[in-house]
Amino acid sequence: MASYSGYITEVRRLLHDATGNFWTDTELADYINGARERIVRDTGCLRTIQTSTVTNGVETYQYASLPQGNLTIDVLNINLYWGNTRIPLRYLPFSQFNAELRFWQNYTGRPIAFSIYGQQTIYVGPIPDQTYTVEYDTVILPTPLTSDSTPETILDPYTVPVAFYAAYKAKFKEQSYGEAEIFKAQYTRQLQGVLTSTMTRRLPTPYSMPY
């Protein structure tokens, strides 16, 4: 598993700065944590289920209201609890959601769909007629690594491209733009390799029709 010191050592090797003559550990840690955020934004690899509620008469909810709202960057799916059932809400682009589910202003019922408006506003429709427990399938940012005692929440193989992006940031700051572009291109190549290795191994079901 990757660690704070492990990342720094890997980045120093890429930068040929094993003795720390050009970059401090603190500076490299900033680049590493930025790279960890970038890999999550690019892949959505760090997902978690967050449980919350939607309440009677309330149509919109902010990411900030979720249990890990300060780290949440995307909501992929929502399950609504209704009795003993867990009902997945349908996702609609906001223009379609607005046309189909917001026509009657006073209509309330059990929500059947959701949409994301702007950057961090969740709409549910119809407007809830009571309080429901819901599960949010979310993408969250990693917590910054500050020492080896901070656990890494991003797991292999998604940790592989991190050092290349951190090296890109270091070289860009140094204004070595040619070398920076080489590291950025290598980050993209490593990222594609990770996605290829993790997304081609499973059949949805061996009895289904082809895509």
C-alpha positions in Angstrom: 0.0 0.0 0.0 1.2 3.5 -0.9 2.3 5.8 2.0 3.4 9.4 2.6 7.1 8.6 2.6 6.7 6.0 -0.2 5.2 8.6 -2.5 7.9 11.2 -1.7 10.7 8.6 -2.4 9.1 7.7 -5.7 8.7 11.3 -6.8 12.3 12.1 -5.8 13.5 9.3 -8.0 11.6 10.5 -11.0 13.0 14.0 -10.4 16.6 12.8 -9.8 16.5 14.6 -6.4 17.2 11.8 -4.0 19.0 14.1 -1.5 16.4 16.9 -1.5 18.5 19.6 -3.0 15.7 21.2 -5.1 12.4 20.2 -3.5 11.5 19.9 0.2 9.3 17.1 1.5 6.6 19.6 2.3 6.5 20.9 -1.3 6.4 17.5 -2.7 3.6 16.5 -0.3 1.5 19.3 -1.7 2.1 18.1 -5.2 1.4 14.5 -4.2 -1.9 15.4 -2.5 -2.9 17.4 -5.5 -2.1 14.4 -7.7 -4.2 12.1 -5.5 -7.2 14.5 -5.9 -6.6 14.5 -9.7 -6.6 10.7 -10.0 -10.0 10.6 -8.1 -11.4 13.3 -10.3 -10.2 11.6 -13.5 -11.3 8.0 -12.5 -14.0 8.3 -9.8 -12.1 5.5 -8.0 -12.8 6.7 -4.4 -16.5 5.9 -3.9 -18.5 5.6 -0.7 -22.2 5.2 0.3 -23.5 8.0 2.4 -26.8 7.7 4.2 -29.1 10.7 4.6 -32.8 11.7 4.2 -35.0 13.6 1.9 -37.8 15.4 3.7 -41.4 16.4 3.2 -41.9 19.3 0.8 -38.1 19.9 0.2 -37.0 19.5 -3.5 -33.3 20.4 -3.4 -30.4 19.2 -1.3 -26.7 20.3 -1.2 -23.7 18.1 -1.3 -22.6 19.9 1.9 -25.5 18.4 3.8 -24.2 14.8 3.3 -22.2 13.1 6.0 -19.0 13.7 4.0 -20.2 16.7 2.2 -17.0 18.6 2.5 -15.3 15.8 0.4 -18.1 14.9 -2.0 -17.5 15.8 -5.6 -20.2 13.8 -7.4 -23.4 11.8 -6.8 -23.7 8.8 -9.1 -26.8 7.0 -7.8 -29.5 7.4 -5.2 -31.4 4.6 -3.6 -34.6 5.4 -1.7 -35.8 3.2 1.2 -39.6 2.6 1.0 -40.8 0.0 3.5 -38.6 -3.1 3.0 -37.5 -2.1 -0.5 -34.6 -0.1 -1.8 -35.6 1.7 -4.9 -33.0 3.2 -7.3 -33.9 6.7 -8.5 -33.7 7.3 -12.2 -31.1 10.0 -13.2 -32.3 12.7 -15.6 -30.4 15.6 -17.1 -31.8 18.8 -15.5 -33.6 20.1 -18.6 -35.5 16.8 -18.9 -36.1 16.6 -15.2 -37.5 20.1 -15.2 -39.8 19.4 -18.1 -41.1 16.1 -16.8 -41.2 16.3 -13.0 -41.6 20.0 -12.1 -44.7 20.9 -14.1 -47.1 20.7 -11.2 -45.8 23.0 -8.5 -47.9 21.5 -5.6 -47.5 17.9 -6.5 -45.8 15.7 -4.0 -45.2 11.9 -3.9 -42.5 9.3 -3.5 -39.5 10.5 -5.5 -38.7 8.5 -8.7 -35.8 10.5 -10.2 -33.0 12.9 -9.4 -30.9 15.4 -11.2 -27.8 17.5 -10.5 -28.1 21.2 -11.1 -25.0 23.3 -11.4 -22.1 22.0 -9.3 -23.5 20.7 -6.0 -27.3 20.9 -5.9 -29.4 17.7 -6.0 -33.0 17.8 -7.1 -35.4 15.0 -6.4 -38.8 14.6 -8.0 -41.6 14.4 -7.3 -41.1 16.5 -4.2 -41.2 14.1 -1.2 -44.5 13.7 0.5 -42.8 12.5 3.7 -39.3 11.9 5.1 -37.4 9.0 3.3 -34.1 7.5 4.1 -31.8 7.5 1.1 -28.4 6.2 0.1 -26.1 8.3 -2.0 -23.5 6.6 -4.1 -20.8 9.2 -4.2 -17.3 10.1 -5.3 -15.3 11.7 -2.5 -11.9 13.4 -2.4 -9.1 11.7 -0.4 -8.0 13.2 2.8 -4.5 14.8 2.5 -1.5 12.7 3.5 0.6 14.4 6.2 2.7 11.6 7.5 3.0 7.8 7.4 0.4 7.5 10.1 -2.2 8.9 7.7 -3.8 5.9 5.9 -4.0 6.0 2.1 -7.6 5.6 1.0 -6.7 5.2 -2.6 -5.7 1.6 -3.4 -3.5 0.0 -6.0 -3.5 0.3 -9.0 -4.9 3.8 -8.8 -1.9 4.9 -6.8 0.4 4.2 -9.8 -0.1 7.4 -11.8 0.2 9.7 -8.7 4.0 10.2 -8.7 4.0 11.1 -12.4 1.4 13.9 -11.9 3.3 15.2 -8.8 6.5 15.2 -10.8 4.7 17.2 -13.5 3.6 19.8 -11.0 7.2 20.0 -9.6 8.7 20.5 -13.0 6.0 23.0 -14.1 6.7 25.1 -11.0 10.4 25.0 -11.9 9.4 26.3 -15.4 11.0 23.2 -17.0 8.0 23.0 -19.3 9.4 20.4 -21.7 10.1 17.9 -18.9 6.8 18.8 -17.3 4.9 17.8 -20.4 6.8 14.5 -20.5 5.6 13.7 -17.0 2.1 14.8 -17.8 2.0 12.5 -20.8 3.3 9.7 -18.8 0.6 10.3 -16.2 -2.0 10.0 -18.9 -0.5 6.8 -20.2 -0.3 5.3 -16.7 -3.9 6.4 -16.1 -5.1 4.7 -19.3 -3.3 1.5 -18.3 -5.0 1.5 -14.9 -8.4 2.0 -16.5 -7.8 -0.8 -19.0 -6.6 -3.2 -16.3 -9.6 -2.6 -14.0 -12.5 -2.3 -16.4 -12.2 -5.2 -18.8 -12.3 -8.2 -16.6 -16.0 -8.6 -15.8 -19.0 -9.7 -17.7 -22.3 -8.1 -16.6 -23.8 -11.6 -16.8 -22.6 -14.6 -18.9 -26.2 -15.0 -20.1 -26.8 -11.4 -21.3 -26.9 -10.2 -24.9 -23.8 -8.4 -26.2 -23.6 -4.6 -25.7 
